[in-house]
Amino acid sequence: MHYLILAVAVLAETIGTTALQASQSFTKPLPSIIVVVAYAAAFYLLGMALKFFPVGIAYAIWSGLGIVLIAVIGLVVFGQRLDWPAVLGMAMILAGILVINLFSKSSLH
């Protein structure tokens, strides 16, 4: 259940960041409202996840997955291109998350 809470926190953060791009500097009302609601949900859920994960581990997973998901959304939805160093860096982020979850004994309280 704790991984589900963290996953939904990542999803909420991803929705908020996507809406932030769509809000065009908060000039569009609906995306602007989505930003506020999604970020509030993301931080609430991240706070709940901290009952189960150390803060450094939770934040690494939350921010790392968020970075990768937003880059994919930027590519697919907004047509933003990534060069190979960016793709390599994101692959390293994902590898780091896997190492934490597969090998670290500090990933859960």
Residue pairs with C-beta under 8 A, 6 or more apart in sequence:
2 49
2 51
2 52
2 53
2 108
5 45
5 48
5 49
5 52
6 45
6 46
6 49
6 53
6 58
6 61
6 62
8 45
9 41
9 42
9 43
9 45
9 46
9 48
9 49
9 62
10 42
10 61
10 62
10 65
10 66
10 69
12 38
12 39
12 41
12 42
12 45
13 38
13 39
13 42
13 46
13 62
13 66
14 66
14 69
14 70
14 73
15 34
15 38
16 34
16 35
16 37
16 38
16 39
16 41
16 42
17 66
17 70
18 70
18 73
18 77
19 31
19 32
19 34
19 35
19 38
20 31
20 35
21 74
21 78
22 28
22 31
22 34
23 31
23 32
23 34
23 35
24 31
26 32
26 35
42 62
46 58
46 59
46 62
49 58
49 62
50 58
51 109
52 108
52 109
53 61
53 107
53 108
53 109
54 106
54 107
54 109
57 100
57 104
57 106
57 107
60 96
60 97
60 100
61 97
61 100
61 101
64 93
64 94
64 96
64 97
65 97
67 90
67 93
68 90
68 93
68 94
71 80
71 82
71 86
71 90
74 80
74 82
75 81
75 82
82 90
100 107
101 107
